[in-house]
């Protein structure tokens, strides 16, 4: 069984450390505080996919350090609420919002999204979640909650990097799950759950190649800065993260785990 490895606490608590910032830039081409498999190009498409306007109220499930949500608020002019269970991430997000004078438009709260959301019915104009639903234990429940809080005709976009595409060993599952709780999905299950919740599926896009490329660049960028990262993470955690990234690259490049992007609409 793989040892538990910390990714998120270190990434968010040490957000401003040069080594982490440089890793993000080298991995993604732009520093948006990323810790997942979303390319910069995919990030740029999210507001358009959701048809977000300056008058919109937007929800991000799993906002992490908040940098991307702040970019959306600043560029689109909308209001945005970011929810995440990780306290260092939310602390950093609110700090950045204050520093950028965006606190009135962008708010961030610690929340367990496996429980009912602190939002009124039909109050949200768009929801997105990048590689986060796989961490939430009850997927039918979170989809039902998102359907409840979205306005009629509003859209929901999310990615799932754990759609099973081939044979995966128990050791590979353990390594892939070493950074937290995970749910692995069979093909077609997300579409079924979306429709059961009441959504109309608009698009399903295969973005597995993005996860493969990002995991490789991320691992290489970390290796270049191993001395600085080892001083923060320690040898065991550093090695564990490198093994995790190698595992992601192998599974996605061989298409034994797929990353799919889903866009749905509240009917």
Order of alpha helices (4+ residues) and beta strands (2+ residues): alpha-alpha-alpha-beta-alpha-beta-alpha-beta-beta-alpha-beta-alpha-alpha-beta-alpha-alpha-alpha-beta
